[in-house]
Amino acid sequence: MACAVSTNSFAAPTTYPDIPVAIKNGAGVKVGNKIYAGLGSAGKAWFSMDLSEPQPKWTQLADFPDGPRDQSIAAAVGGKIYVFGGAGELKHADNSKDMVLYDDVYSFDPAQNKWEKVLSRSPLGLLGAVGVSLDGNQILFFGGVNKAIFDGYFSDLKSAGTDEKQKAIVTNNYFGKRPQDYLFSTDVLSYTPSENAWKTLGKVVYPPTAGPAMAVRNNDITLVNGELKPGLRSYQVHSVAIHGDKVQWKIEPELIAAAGQPQPEGLAGAFSGYSKNVLLVAGGANFPGAWNQYRQGQNYAHRGLNKTWHDDIYALVNGKWCLAGHLPENLGYGLSFQLDDGVLLVGGEKQGGQASTSVFELTWDGKSAHPVTK
């Protein structure tokens, strides 16, 4: 279904320079007129860009002080940026490596260009979660994998060594679980930096996911799709209104199937945000055919299927999703920043896994969505 709403015209948005280092699976947050981005494939690098400047440019800041990591979460409270968790490689003295899911917390002070380790750790696995502060006091987290199960998989693979038969057993056992057996986080987790305290505000009302897209408007958060388990995406969409510690959920229309696809497959790692009060969801990746295999009783739903990145842009208009346009290329697992009337997309992963340096704004013109590139 294509969008067709209005013929209004709008002013062209600003164009932005590419980020200096290609970035996917990174962390980012907007503080006032500045955006901050780094980690992931950018390693320890951390950058900022002042969007209020006539010609915005990237500035390299102090490197992240600990090991490189993918899929960390960044959120801002009280003028500081807090970075949580992620996954990376832990190197040992004998040059061997272990994959590790971090539960640590770091803070970055933009005024001093300085990092500090926070004496805290997340009580639940946050890899694949999304986080945001709405009130400038507490940071909210949704979703995320189970740390014990995630760490256990890589530990078992390491124990299997070069034994291909044993490695196949480990892989089949891991990917052959039912979605509920991965024990993804069902808690709406809250962290308050001023108290250095964690708590739960309740449970999500849907099967938990990892890697959902998140869009924020006022006190409302919309969570789009994400992985129900490795290889199988949800196509559900939910919004949640936050008032203090009270959480109110609403079921939104399910995301439609991609053009030429017989059924919705859902997305992980998509971009999202609002333009002209219209929710836009773009890019992301999935395994076409996974839902068909899962419904036929195959828990290892993506067995034999190819991971596919997408360029589709969807818009939620008058309570219905429509295909609103296309990105310049297939792209996912980048950063989305909400602007005054558009969404800024930074980096991402191209078809096949290559990281991108691209930076562009996504806007809605009343009838379609447009990426504004140089």
SVG drawing of the C-alpha trace seen along z (x, -y; Angstrom):
<svg xmlns="http://www.w3.org/2000/svg" viewBox="-7 -30 57 64">
<polyline fill="none" stroke="black" stroke-width="0.4" points="0.0,0.0 1.5,-3.3 0.9,-6.6 -1.2,-9.3 -2.3,-12.0 -1.7,-15.6 0.1,-17.7 1.4,-20.3 5.0,-21.5 7.6,-21.9 11.0,-23.6 14.0,-21.5 15.9,-20.4 19.7,-20.8 22.2,-18.4 24.9,-17.0 28.5,-15.8 29.3,-12.1 30.6,-10.8 34.4,-10.5 34.4,-6.7 31.9,-4.2 29.6,-3.2 27.1,-0.4 25.8,1.1 26.9,-2.1 25.5,-4.2 24.1,-7.8 22.0,-10.4 20.9,-14.0 21.5,-16.6 20.0,-20.0 21.3,-20.9 24.1,-18.4 24.2,-14.8 26.8,-12.3 27.7,-9.1 30.3,-6.4 31.3,-2.9 30.2,0.1 32.3,0.5 33.9,-2.9 35.7,-1.2 36.4,-3.6 35.8,-6.7 33.2,-9.2 32.0,-12.2 29.7,-15.2 28.0,-17.5 26.3,-20.8 23.2,-20.9 22.6,-24.6 25.7,-25.7 25.1,-27.1 27.4,-24.3 27.4,-21.5 30.6,-19.5 31.7,-16.5 34.1,-16.9 36.1,-14.0 35.9,-13.8 37.7,-11.7 37.8,-8.0 35.6,-5.6 37.8,-4.4 37.1,-0.7 37.0,2.1 35.2,1.6 31.6,2.8 28.6,3.2 25.0,2.3 25.6,0.2 22.8,-2.2 23.3,-5.9 20.9,-8.2 21.2,-11.7 20.3,-13.0 21.4,-16.1 23.8,-17.2 25.7,-14.0 25.5,-11.0 25.3,-7.5 26.4,-4.5 25.3,-1.0 26.5,2.4 27.0,3.8 28.8,6.8 32.5,7.2 35.6,9.4 37.5,9.9 41.2,10.5 43.3,12.7 47.1,12.7 47.5,15.7 45.8,13.8 42.7,15.9 39.4,14.1 35.9,14.5 32.7,12.8 31.3,11.0 28.0,9.2 28.9,6.1 26.7,5.0 28.8,1.9 27.9,-1.8 30.0,-4.8 29.2,-8.5 30.5,-11.2 30.6,-14.9 30.4,-17.0 31.5,-20.1 34.8,-18.5 35.1,-16.0 35.7,-13.3 34.5,-9.8 34.0,-8.1 33.1,-4.6 29.9,-4.5 29.9,-2.2 26.8,-0.3 25.8,2.5 22.6,3.4 20.6,6.1 19.4,7.5 20.9,8.1 20.7,4.9 22.1,6.1 19.4,5.5 17.5,3.2 16.6,-0.4 16.8,-3.2 15.7,-6.8 15.1,-9.5 11.8,-11.4 11.9,-13.4 15.6,-14.2 15.6,-12.1 15.3,-8.4 16.4,-6.3 13.9,-3.7 14.9,-0.4 12.8,1.9 13.8,5.4 17.2,7.1 18.6,10.5 19.2,12.9 22.9,12.5 23.3,16.1 21.9,17.6 23.9,15.3 27.1,15.8 26.5,19.6 26.1,19.9 29.5,18.4 31.1,20.3 29.8,23.6 31.0,22.7 34.5,22.0 34.4,25.4 33.5,27.1 36.8,25.9 37.5,27.3 35.0,30.2 32.6,29.3 30.0,31.9 30.0,30.5 29.8,26.9 26.7,28.0 25.1,29.4 25.7,26.2 24.3,24.1 21.3,26.2 20.4,26.2 20.8,22.4 18.8,21.5 16.3,24.3 14.7,22.8 11.2,21.4 11.0,17.6 9.9,17.7 12.9,20.0 15.4,17.2 14.0,15.4 14.4,11.9 13.7,9.2 10.0,8.5 10.8,5.7 10.4,2.0 13.7,1.2 14.5,-2.2 17.8,-3.6 18.1,-7.0 21.6,-8.4 21.1,-10.8 20.4,-7.8 22.5,-5.3 19.4,-3.0 17.7,-0.5 14.1,0.6 11.4,2.1 8.2,0.2 6.4,3.4 6.2,5.7 5.8,5.3 2.5,6.5 3.9,8.3 6.4,11.1 9.7,9.4 12.2,8.5 15.7,7.4 16.7,4.7 13.3,2.9 13.1,-0.5 12.2,-3.3 10.5,-6.6 9.8,-9.2 7.2,-12.0 6.5,-13.9 5.8,-11.3 5.0,-8.5 7.4,-5.9 6.7,-3.7 8.5,-0.3 8.5,1.2 9.2,4.9 12.6,6.4 13.8,10.0 11.5,12.5 14.5,14.8 17.6,14.9 16.4,15.0 12.7,14.4 11.3,10.8 8.2,9.5 5.9,7.4 4.0,6.0 4.1,2.3 3.3,1.0 3.3,-2.4 3.7,-3.3 2.9,-6.5 5.0,-7.2 3.8,-9.4 6.2,-9.2 6.4,-5.5 3.1,-4.7 3.2,-2.9 0.3,-2.7 0.5,-0.5 -1.4,-0.7 -1.4,1.8 -0.6,0.1 -1.2,1.4 1.1,4.2 3.8,3.3 2.8,4.4 4.7,6.7 7.5,5.4 6.6,5.0 6.5,8.3 6.5,10.3 3.5,12.6 3.4,11.8 4.9,9.5 8.4,10.6 9.0,7.8 12.3,5.9 15.3,5.6 17.7,2.7 15.3,0.3 15.5,-3.5 12.5,-5.4 11.2,-8.8 8.6,-11.4 8.2,-14.0 5.2,-16.3 3.7,-14.1 3.9,-11.0 5.8,-8.0 8.4,-6.8 10.2,-3.4 13.0,-2.8 15.5,-0.1 16.4,2.7 16.9,6.4 15.2,9.8 15.2,13.3 12.4,13.5 10.7,16.8 11.4,17.2 7.8,16.9 6.7,19.5 9.2,22.0 8.4,21.1 4.7,21.6 5.5,25.0 7.0,26.0 10.7,25.2 12.0,23.3 15.3,22.7 13.2,20.4 16.0,18.8 17.8,22.1 19.0,21.9 17.7,18.4 19.6,15.3 19.7,12.2 18.3,9.3 18.7,5.6 16.0,3.3 15.6,-0.3 11.8,-0.6 10.4,-3.5 7.0,-3.0 4.7,-5.7 1.9,-5.3 -0.9,-7.6 -4.4,-7.8 -3.9,-4.6 -2.6,-2.6 0.9,-1.7 1.9,-2.5 5.0,-2.3 6.2,-5.9 9.5,-5.7 13.0,-4.3 16.4,-4.9 19.3,-5.5 20.5,-1.9 19.6,1.1 20.6,0.1 20.0,1.1 21.6,1.0 22.5,-2.6 21.5,-5.6 18.2,-7.6 18.1,-11.1 14.8,-13.0 15.0,-16.5 12.4,-19.3 10.6,-17.9 12.5,-15.0 14.7,-12.1 18.5,-12.2 20.0,-8.8 23.7,-8.3 25.7,-5.3 24.3,-1.8 25.0,1.6 24.8,2.1 23.7,5.3 26.3,7.9 27.6,6.2 29.7,3.2 29.4,0.2 28.3,-3.2 29.5,-6.8 26.3,-8.3 24.4,-11.0 21.1,-12.3 17.7,-13.5 14.4,-11.7 11.3,-13.9 7.6,-13.5 6.2,-15.9 2.5,-15.1 2.4,-12.2 5.8,-10.4 9.0,-10.2 12.3,-11.5 15.9,-11.0 17.7,-14.3 21.2,-13.4 24.1,-15.6"/>
</svg>
